[in-house]
Amino acid sequence: MRHVLIACALAAGLSVSVAAAVAAQATTGQAAAVPAQADADAALQQAVAGSWRDADNVLRDRYRHPVETLAFFGVKPGQTVIEITPGGGWYAEILAPLLRDDGHYVAAVVDPMAVKEGGSRNYQQKSKSGLEAKFAAAPAQFDKAEVVAYDPNAPVFGAPGSADRVLTFRNVHNWRSNGQAEGMFRGFFAVLKPGGVLGVAEHRANGDVGDDDKSGYVGQQQVIAMAEAAGFKLDAQSEINANPKDTKDYPGGVWTLPPTNKHEDADDAKYRAIGESDRMTLRFVKPAQS
């Protein structure tokens, strides 16, 4: 009986020791995670505050909330981040420097040769050349940024499973009107690693809109449905970029508002008081097993 009691005591002592070790390890892991997240947050703040950013772009921070938006998408140094059709490089000014020394920024632009000759090709060529010139003019920030051209009718953005984040800002309405949205979302899914994140910001309609809608707005549930059809799971949605002042009923669509300001000069004050559009901000995840 005495031997049994001793064995039980030793077993109990061992269990306590193991539990204590596991608890200590967990506490250490949590403590290590806090500085790591703090470092990522600081790096993001520093990139947004960068002196290289265009002054006009900085003025739009109050509408676009870049720190909060990129944090919501989980963007941090060390990642491969692909931005889809970055336009003039508003977010590229933040993302490329953020990832320059630790990570990889890819600007995915439409291949001009993949679209019809004429105005569409000229527009895409101008956009691509402008972004490349922007990068070449500031090598201290953009020398490691990569520009990848894709065919919007059969989009490939990189090697399968190579990206940590795919981000798109106010582009879905264009793909819908061109019948390319489904293919684009499938391309996002293919290039992301399992567990990778797709971040979408888009002008938000009050409800579903028709395929032929020309307002520039898209229904939030429509975007979610397109992403889920491609295999994504909705992970979270945010009101970071919401604007309740946006009535979404303008003759010129979303382009009536800043920054395009497609309106009569006499109405300028009215639309500037509204500000930029009401936007959905959605975070999707590619399942670990897909």
C-alpha positions in Angstrom: 0.0 0.0 0.0 2.9 2.3 0.9 4.4 1.8 -2.6 1.1 2.5 -4.3 0.8 5.8 -2.3 4.4 6.8 -3.3 3.7 6.0 -6.9 0.5 8.1 -6.9 2.4 11.0 -5.3 5.1 10.9 -7.9 2.6 10.8 -10.7 0.7 13.7 -9.3 4.0 15.6 -8.9 4.9 14.8 -12.5 1.5 16.0 -13.7 1.9 19.3 -11.8 5.4 19.8 -13.3 4.3 19.1 -16.8 1.3 21.4 -16.4 3.5 24.1 -15.0 5.9 23.7 -17.9 3.2 23.9 -20.5 1.7 27.0 -18.8 5.1 28.6 -18.7 5.7 27.8 -22.4 2.3 29.2 -23.3 3.0 32.4 -21.3 6.4 32.8 -23.0 4.8 32.3 -26.4 2.2 35.0 -25.6 4.8 37.3 -24.4 6.9 36.8 -27.6 3.8 37.4 -29.7 3.1 40.8 -28.1 6.4 42.4 -29.2 6.1 40.8 -32.6 2.7 42.3 -33.2 3.9 45.6 -31.8 6.8 45.6 -34.2 4.4 44.9 -37.1 2.1 47.7 -36.1 5.0 50.1 -35.8 6.3 49.2 -39.2 2.9 49.8 -40.7 2.5 53.1 -39.0 6.0 54.1 -40.2 5.2 53.2 -43.8 1.9 55.2 -43.8 3.8 58.2 -42.3 6.6 57.9 -45.0 7.8 61.2 -46.4 7.9 59.7 -49.9 4.1 59.5 -50.1 2.4 61.9 -52.5 0.9 64.8 -50.6 -2.5 64.4 -52.4 -2.6 60.8 -51.5 -1.9 61.5 -47.8 -5.0 63.8 -47.8 -7.1 60.8 -48.7 -6.1 58.8 -45.6 -9.1 60.1 -43.7 -11.3 58.3 -46.2 -9.2 55.2 -46.9 -7.9 54.5 -43.3 -4.8 52.7 -44.5 -3.4 51.8 -41.1 -6.7 50.3 -39.9 -7.5 48.7 -43.3 -4.1 46.9 -43.7 -4.1 45.9 -40.1 -7.5 44.3 -40.6 -6.2 42.4 -43.5 -3.3 41.2 -41.4 -0.6 42.7 -43.6 2.9 42.7 -42.0 6.6 42.5 -42.9 7.8 39.1 -44.0 4.8 38.4 -46.3 4.3 38.2 -50.0 1.5 40.6 -50.8 -0.1 40.9 -54.2 -2.1 44.1 -55.0 -4.5 43.7 -57.9 -4.6 46.6 -60.4 -3.0 49.2 -58.1 -3.8 52.1 -60.4 -1.6 55.1 -59.7 0.0 53.4 -56.7 -1.9 54.8 -53.8 -1.5 51.7 -51.7 1.8 50.8 -53.4 3.4 53.8 -51.8 2.7 52.1 -48.4 3.0 48.4 -49.2 6.2 48.4 -51.3 8.3 50.2 -48.6 6.7 48.2 -45.8 7.8 44.9 -47.5 11.0 46.1 -49.2 13.5 44.7 -46.7 11.4 41.9 -45.3 8.8 40.5 -47.6 7.8 40.9 -51.2 5.3 43.4 -52.8 3.8 42.5 -56.2 1.7 44.9 -58.3 -0.5 42.9 -60.6 -1.5 45.0 -63.6 -3.5 44.2 -66.7 -1.3 43.2 -69.6 -2.0 45.8 -72.3 -1.4 43.2 -75.0 -4.2 41.0 -73.6 -6.9 43.6 -74.4 -8.2 45.0 -77.7 -6.3 47.6 -79.6 -7.5 51.1 -79.1 -8.6 53.0 -76.0 -8.6 50.0 -73.7 -5.1 49.0 -74.6 -3.8 52.6 -74.5 -5.3 53.0 -71.0 -3.8 49.8 -69.6 -0.4 50.7 -71.2 -0.5 54.2 -69.7 -1.4 52.7 -66.3 1.4 50.1 -66.4 4.0 52.5 -67.6 3.0 55.1 -65.0 3.4 52.7 -62.2 6.7 51.4 -63.5 8.0 55.0 -63.8 6.8 55.8 -60.2 8.8 52.8 -59.0 11.9 53.7 -61.0 11.9 57.3 -59.7 12.3 56.2 -56.1 14.5 53.2 -55.8 15.0 53.6 -52.1 11.4 52.7 -51.6 10.4 50.7 -54.8 13.5 49.0 -56.2 12.3 45.6 -55.0 8.7 46.0 -56.0 7.7 43.6 -58.7 5.2 44.3 -61.5 3.4 41.3 -62.9 1.1 41.6 -66.0 -1.9 39.4 -66.2 -4.6 38.6 -68.8 -8.0 39.6 -67.2 -9.8 36.9 -69.1 -7.4 34.1 -67.8 -5.7 35.7 -64.8 -2.6 34.2 -63.3 -0.9 36.3 -60.6 2.0 34.1 -59.7 3.0 30.5 -58.8 0.1 28.5 -57.2 0.2 28.8 -53.4 2.9 31.5 -53.3 1.2 34.5 -51.7 0.3 35.3 -48.1 -2.1 38.2 -49.0 -4.0 39.3 -52.1 -5.5 42.8 -51.8 -7.9 44.6 -54.1 -9.3 48.1 -53.6 -12.4 49.3 -55.5 -12.0 47.0 -58.5 -14.8 44.5 -58.3 -17.3 46.7 -60.1 -15.1 46.8 -63.1 -14.6 43.1 -63.3 -18.4 42.5 -62.9 -19.2 44.9 -65.8 -16.6 43.1 -68.0 -17.8 39.6 -67.1 -14.4 38.9 -65.5 -15.2 38.8 -61.7 -15.5 35.0 -61.3 -12.3 34.3 -63.1 -10.5 36.9 -61.0 -11.6 35.4 -57.7 -10.5 32.0 -58.9 -7.1 33.5 -59.7 -6.8 34.9 -56.2 -7.7 31.6 -54.7 -5.0 29.8 -56.8 -2.2 32.1 -56.0 -2.8 32.2 -52.2 -1.2 29.8 -49.8 -3.6 27.6 -47.7 -4.6 29.9 -44.9 -3.8 33.0 -46.9 -6.0 36.1 -46.9 -8.0 37.9 -49.6 -8.7 41.5 -48.6 -11.5 43.3 -50.5 -12.5 47.0 -50.3 -15.3 48.0 -52.6 -17.9 50.7 -53.2 -21.0 49.3 -51.4 -24.5 49.4 -52.9 -27.6 49.4 -50.8 -28.4 45.9 -52.1 -27.7 43.6 -55.1 -27.2 45.3 -58.4 -27.7 44.0 -61.9 -24.9 42.8 -64.1 -25.4 45.8 -66.4 -25.3 48.3 -63.5 -23.1 51.3 -64.2 -23.1 53.1 -60.8 -19.8 51.7 -59.7 -21.4 50.2 -56.6 -21.7 46.5 -55.8 -23.9 44.6 -53.3 -21.9 43.3 -50.3 -23.6 39.9 -50.5 -22.8 39.7 -54.1 -19.1 40.1 -53.4 -19.3 37.5 -50.6 -21.0 35.1 -52.9 -18.4 35.5 -55.6 -15.6 34.9 -53.2 -17.3 31.9 -51.6 -18.0 30.4 -55.1 -14.2 30.5 -55.7 -13.6 28.5 -52.5 -13.0 31.3 -49.9 -14.6 31.5 -46.5 -15.7 34.9 -45.1 -13.5 35.5 -42.1 -14.6 39.0 -41.0 -16.1 42.2 -42.2 -15.4 45.7 -41.0 -17.0 49.1 -41.1 -13.6 50.9 -41.2 -14.4 52.5 -44.5 -18.1 53.0 -44.1 -19.6 56.4 -45.0 -23.3 56.9 -44.0 -23.4 60.2 -45.8 -23.1 58.4 -49.2 -26.7 58.2 -50.6 -25.5 56.3 -53.7 -28.1 57.9 -56.0 -26.0 60.2 -58.1 -26.5 60.7 -61.9 -22.8 60.1 -62.5 -22.6 57.1 -60.1 -19.8 56.8 -57.6 -17.6 59.0 -59.8 -19.7 61.9 -58.7 -17.9 61.9 -55.4 -14.3 62.6 -54.6 -11.7 61.9 -55.8 -13.1 61.9 -59.3 -15.6 64.7 -58.7 -17.7 64.2 -61.8 -20.2 66.9 -61.2 -21.0 70.5 -61.9 -18.7 73.1 -60.2 -21.7 74.6 -58.4 -22.2 71.3 -56.6 -18.6 70.9 -55.5 -19.1 71.8 -51.8 -22.1 69.5 -51.6 -20.2 66.4 -52.7 -17.0 67.2 -50.9 -19.1 67.4 -47.7 -20.2 63.8 -48.4 -16.6 62.6 -49.0 -15.6 59.4 -50.7 -17.9 56.5 -51.1 -19.3 54.1 -48.6 -17.2 51.0 -48.8 -17.4 47.4 -47.6 -14.2 46.0 -46.2 -14.1 42.2 -46.2 -11.5 39.6 -45.2 -11.7 36.1 -46.7 -9.5 33.1 -46.0 -8.4 30.3 -48.2 -9.1 27.1 -46.1 -6.0 25.3 -44.9 -7.4 22.2 -46.6 -8.6 23.1 -50.1 
